[in-house]
Amino acid sequence: MKKLIGVIACTALLVGGVALPAQAKDIKGSGTVKIGKTYKPGVYVSANSNSAGCYWARLSGFSGKLDDILSSEFGSGQMIVEIQDGDAGFKSSRCGTWKPMKNLKLIKTLKTNGIYQVGTQILPGTYESSSNDNCYWARLSSFGGDLEEILASDFASGPQIVTIEEGDAGFKTSRCGTWKKIS
């Protein structure tokens, strides 16, 4: 019985196919934190509405050199990041509090910039944006911030149409106006 209880206590919550440690702690405010005992790898969300934008970086070290940056992202609106095993640190600025991602609510119409989880926040399907100049969108395979995670993307003016697929982990939108599901 003791062995079984130990296994249950170590079980992680799966979010978007990624293990989220049960003891994950919020990462508050701007600054740099060390990943390890206090702050755990996992998927985190920051509901930033800061018009100045949110910047985050996953770090391999703390020398301040560009080589320490494993990946990074800049944007406004909700941001999602997967801090991975082996990351030494995580840096953020103007992002607000990063919370372990769980229990996100379904959004029927995307009205703001940001990164959204497919299957939980937005459903797979075909979406059309309202007309806007300099619209950027990307379908994502995960949330680590690596270029290889971009499944498809476009940067254009005017209304856009994109099919978000069932296997996509996320969808990023910036300056596209409102997205409505059309099929």
N, C-alpha and C positions, 0 to 999 in steps of 0.2 A: 504494500500500500504506500509506503514512504517513497518508493521509486516512482510510482505513478503520479503522486502529488508533485514531485520535483519536475517531472516532465510538463505537467499542466502549468506550473508556475513560470516556466521558461517559454511558453508558447507566445509567439508574436502575432499581432493583428496584421492581416494582409490588406494592404490598401493599393489598389491598382496593380496587383501582382507583386508588390514590394513589401517586405517584412517591416513592420513598424514596431519597435520595441515597446512593450507595455509600459516601461518606466520612462519613456521619452519626455523630456522637459521643454517648456517653452524657451525660445531664444528671444530675449527682450531687447528692443531698441537697436541703435546703431552700435557698431563695434566689431571686434574679432573675438571669437571663442575657440577654445581648444576642444576638439572632438575626442571623446573618451569616456571618462567616468561620469561627468556631469551632463554633457551633451552627447547624445547618441546618434549614430547613423539612422536614417529613415527619411520619410517623405514629410515635408513641412509646407505649410501654406501661410502666406501673409496677405491679408486683405488691405493692401495699400491703395489709398486714393490720392496720394500725394502727387500733385501736378508737377513737382520738381523731379519725380521719378525715383524709382527704387534701384539700387545697385547691389548685387550680391556676387560673391566669389567663393568657390570651393578651393581650399588651399592644401598644398603638399608640404608646406613649411612656412616659416615666419621670418625669412630673411628680408622680405620686402622686394625681392627681385621678381620680374615678370615670370620667371620659370616656376615660381611657387604657385601660380594660378593654374589650377587644373581645368576650370571652366568658370564662366561668369555670364551674367545677364544684366541688362538694363531695360527698364520699362516702367509703365504705370499700370495701375489696376491690381487685381489679384495676381500674385506670383506664386509659383510652386517650384520647389527644389527637392531633389533627392540627394541628401548628404550620404556618401557611400562609405563602406568599410574601407579603411586605409586613408581616408581624408584626415589630415592633421588638424585642419581648422576650417572655420566658416566665418566670412566677413560680410557684413551688410551695412548699408547706409540708406536712411530715409525709407525703410521698408516697414516700420512698425514691428509688432511682435510676431515672430514665427511660431506657429502652433503645429503640433503633430497633426497630420491630415487625417481626419476621420469625420464621418457623418456630414459630408457636404450636401447641400440641398440642390435639387433639380432646378435649373434655370430654363424657362421656356423661350425667352428672347434675350440674346446677348446684347446689352446696351453699352458696355464699357470695355475699355482695353484690358488686357490681361491674359493669363494662362488658365485654362479650365480643364478639369478632368472629364474625359469622355466616359460615358456609362454611368457616372454618378451625377455630375452637374449638367452635362449636355448629352443628349442621346445621339447615337450615330444617325446619319441621314444626310440629305442634301439641304444646304443652307444658302440663302441669298442675302447679301449685305445691301444696305441703303447706299446711295451714291456718296462717295467721299474721295477726295484727292489723297494720293500717297498712302493708300491702304496696304498694309502688310499682314499676311496671315500665314500660319504654318501648322501642318499636322505633325504631331510629335509621337515618337515611339516610347519615350520615357522623359524624365524630368531632371536629368543630370546636367543639362546645359551644354552638351557636346553637339557639334555640327552634325555628326553622324546620326543623331536622334531626329533630325528633320526628315520626315518621310516625303513631304511635298511642301512647297511654299510659293507665294507670288507677291509681287510688289507692283501695284498698278493703280490707275485712277478709274473712277466710275464704279458702278455696281459690280460685285463679284459673286460668283457661284462656286461652291466647293462641296464635295461629298466627303464627309467625315466617316471613316470606316469603323466597323465594330472592333477591330484589333488595335485602333489608335489609343494611346494612353492619354494624350492631351491635344488641345487646340489653342494656339496663340493668335491673338488679334490685336492690331494697333492701328488706330485712325481709320477704321472701316465703317464707322457708324453702327447701325443696329443690324444684327444678324437674325433672320427669321427662318425657321425650318419650313421648307416647301415640299419635301417628300421624304 
